[in-house]
Amino acid sequence: QVTFVQSGGGLVQPGGSLRLSCRASTIPNGEFEMGWYRQAPGQQRELVATVTTSRQTNYADSVKGRFIISRDNSLSVNLLMNNLQPNDTALYYCNMQVGSRAFWGQGTQVTVSS
């Protein structure tokens, strides 16, 4: 079982920046992927960005050029969010994908509002 400690998030004005961090309790052997997903009220959970153990990244079209995902080490993943907009408001979840198994953090609220 993998658990996570998420930090960051909060309230920011449009155009502002926030940084999310996530640290896993353990890592599996072999290749795995870590990333961030988000879920807005009344919406399905959607991919934001992912990064593999070989540091290949993948971004949702809606955040390309604004968000940057990075890994400090094997256990931690960060998400720098720039030029935030109201439609970025959501609960952001840290994720680890090991083959077909998915592990989720508890969620961190990001609210973009003036």
matplotlib code that plots the C-alpha trace (Angstrom):
import matplotlib.pyplot as plt

x = [0.0, 1.3, 0.2, 1.0, 1.5, 0.3, 1.0, 0.5, -2.6, -4.9, -6.6, -4.9, -6.0, -6.2, -2.8, -1.1, 1.0, 0.9, 3.1, 1.8, 4.1, 3.5, 5.7, 5.0, 5.6, 7.3, 8.1, 7.7, 10.4, 10.7, 9.0, 6.1, 4.5, 3.6, 1.4, -1.4, -5.1, -7.9, -11.6, -13.9, -17.4, -19.7, -16.9, -15.0, -11.5, -9.0, -5.3, -3.2, 0.3, 2.4, 6.1, 7.7, 10.8, 12.8, 11.4, 9.2, 6.4, 2.8, 0.5, -3.2, -3.6, -5.4, -2.2, 0.6, 2.9, 1.5, 2.2, 5.5, 5.7, 9.0, 10.4, 12.8, 13.7, 12.1, 9.5, 8.4, 6.6, 5.8, 3.5, 4.3, 1.2, 1.6, -1.0, -3.8, -7.3, -10.7, -11.3, -8.2, -10.2, -10.5, -9.4, -5.9, -4.9, -1.4, -1.3, 1.1, 0.5, 2.2, 1.1, -2.7, -2.7, -3.4, -2.7, -4.2, -3.5, -6.1, -6.5, -5.6, -7.9, -6.9, -9.2, -8.6, -10.7, -10.6]
y = [0.0, 3.5, 6.6, 10.2, 13.5, 16.4, 20.0, 23.3, 24.6, 27.3, 30.5, 32.6, 35.3, 34.8, 35.0, 33.8, 30.8, 27.9, 24.9, 21.5, 18.8, 15.2, 12.7, 8.9, 6.6, 4.0, 3.2, 0.0, -1.9, -1.2, 1.4, 3.5, 6.8, 9.7, 12.6, 14.9, 14.7, 17.1, 17.0, 20.1, 20.0, 18.1, 17.0, 13.7, 13.4, 14.3, 14.1, 17.2, 15.9, 12.8, 11.9, 8.5, 7.2, 8.1, 11.6, 11.5, 14.0, 14.2, 17.2, 17.8, 20.3, 22.7, 23.2, 22.9, 25.9, 26.9, 23.9, 22.1, 18.7, 17.6, 14.9, 15.8, 12.2, 8.8, 9.6, 13.1, 14.9, 18.6, 20.6, 24.3, 26.0, 29.4, 31.8, 30.1, 30.7, 30.2, 27.0, 25.5, 25.5, 21.9, 19.3, 18.1, 14.5, 13.0, 9.7, 6.8, 4.3, 0.9, -1.1, -1.4, -0.4, 3.2, 4.8, 8.2, 11.1, 12.7, 15.7, 19.4, 22.2, 24.9, 27.9, 30.6, 33.6, 37.4]
z = [0.0, -0.9, 0.9, 0.1, 1.8, -0.3, 0.3, -1.4, -3.0, -1.7, -3.1, -5.8, -8.1, -11.9, -13.4, -10.2, -9.4, -7.0, -6.3, -5.3, -3.8, -3.1, -1.3, -1.4, 1.5, -0.6, -4.2, -6.1, -7.9, -11.6, -13.8, -12.5, -13.2, -10.8, -11.6, -10.9, -11.7, -10.8, -10.3, -10.4, -8.9, -11.1, -13.4, -13.9, -12.6, -15.4, -16.1, -15.5, -15.9, -15.4, -15.3, -15.5, -13.7, -16.8, -16.5, -19.6, -19.1, -20.4, -20.1, -20.7, -23.6, -21.2, -19.1, -21.6, -21.4, -18.0, -15.7, -15.1, -13.4, -11.9, -9.6, -6.8, -6.2, -6.5, -3.8, -4.6, -7.4, -7.8, -9.9, -10.6, -11.9, -13.6, -15.1, -13.2, -14.4, -12.8, -14.8, -13.1, -9.8, -8.6, -6.1, -7.2, -6.5, -6.5, -8.3, -8.6, -11.4, -11.2, -14.1, -13.8, -10.1, -9.1, -5.8, -4.9, -2.5, -0.4, -2.6, -2.3, -3.1, -5.6, -6.0, -8.6, -8.0, -7.9]

ax = plt.figure().add_subplot(projection="3d")
ax.plot(x, y, z, "-o")
ax.set_aspect("equal")
plt.show()
